[in-house]
Amino acid sequence: MKEDLSLEEQVERIRRKRERHLDKGKARMVLNTLFLVLAAIGLVMYFFGGEKQGQTTVNHVPALLVIAAGMLFKVVEFILRLI
């Protein structure tokens, strides 16, 4: 089938394929950036936030939820990498 296409058609086909790949790469980059930002915010919240009771910090749930949200972005990015 590739022999049936002219050189210009083959080049155009390759260019369109690369454009689709770049769009997926940009989406992965944005998702990975969101993951890193949310993970950093979650870690700061975990270690420096929360209520103090004596020497122990409790109620890390909000920080863990922020980290979990970041992990969801990472899972989506991983799935995009597979397809």
Phi, psi and omega per residue, in radians:
M1 nan -0.598 -3.135
K2 -1.159 -0.464 3.113
E3 -1.213 -0.434 -3.131
D4 -1.281 -0.429 -3.100
L5 -1.474 2.502 3.049
S6 -1.293 2.933 -3.134
L7 -1.057 -0.719 3.134
E8 -1.114 -0.702 3.125
E9 -1.162 -0.662 3.108
Q10 -1.150 -0.740 3.118
V11 -1.107 -0.751 3.130
E12 -1.109 -0.694 3.118
R13 -1.111 -0.755 3.112
I14 -1.149 -0.713 3.136
R15 -1.094 -0.760 3.111
R16 -1.117 -0.682 3.122
K17 -1.122 -0.722 3.113
R18 -1.168 -0.637 3.112
E19 -1.099 -0.734 3.092
R20 -1.098 -0.693 -3.140
H21 -1.151 -0.677 3.126
L22 -1.163 -0.646 3.107
D23 -1.096 -0.711 3.108
K24 -1.159 -0.668 3.119
G25 -1.123 -0.697 3.113
K26 -1.151 -0.728 3.116
A27 -1.094 -0.729 3.118
R28 -1.108 -0.686 -3.135
M29 -1.131 -0.740 3.128
V30 -1.134 -0.787 3.136
L31 -1.103 -0.699 3.126
N32 -1.166 -0.664 3.095
T33 -1.121 -0.751 3.088
L34 -1.056 -0.738 3.107
F35 -1.028 -0.844 -3.108
L36 -1.099 -0.723 -3.137
V37 -1.145 -0.816 -3.135
L38 -1.150 -0.647 3.106
A39 -1.127 -0.739 3.128
A40 -1.129 -0.770 3.115
I41 -1.101 -0.745 3.129
G42 -1.096 -0.687 3.111
L43 -1.162 -0.717 3.101
V44 -1.102 -0.767 3.114
M45 -1.100 -0.672 -3.101
Y46 -1.149 -0.799 -3.045
F47 -1.501 -0.490 -3.058
F48 -2.004 -0.118 -3.138
G49 -1.833 -3.022 3.104
G50 1.658 2.944 -3.136
E51 -1.558 2.484 3.122
K52 -1.669 2.255 3.017
Q53 -2.288 1.700 -3.068
G54 1.234 -2.201 3.124
Q55 -1.650 -0.082 -3.012
T56 -1.867 2.372 3.033
T57 -1.663 2.252 -3.128
V58 -2.084 3.036 3.108
N59 1.123 1.116 3.073
H60 -1.561 0.118 -3.044
V61 -1.015 -0.821 3.126
P62 -1.033 -0.706 3.130
A63 -1.127 -0.730 3.135
L64 -1.168 -0.585 3.083
L65 -1.172 -0.671 3.095
V66 -1.133 -0.758 3.110
I67 -1.121 -0.701 3.115
A68 -1.109 -0.670 3.089
A69 -1.100 -0.714 3.086
G70 -1.098 -0.669 3.122
M71 -1.129 -0.594 3.083
L72 -1.083 -0.721 3.076
F73 -1.099 -0.664 3.138
K74 -1.168 -0.668 3.112
V75 -1.129 -0.748 3.107
V76 -1.096 -0.726 3.112
E77 -1.088 -0.710 3.121
F78 -1.116 -0.725 3.125
I79 -1.129 -0.693 3.090
L80 -1.093 -0.600 3.134
R81 -1.184 -0.596 -3.116
L82 -1.270 -0.615 -3.069
I83 -1.576 nan nan
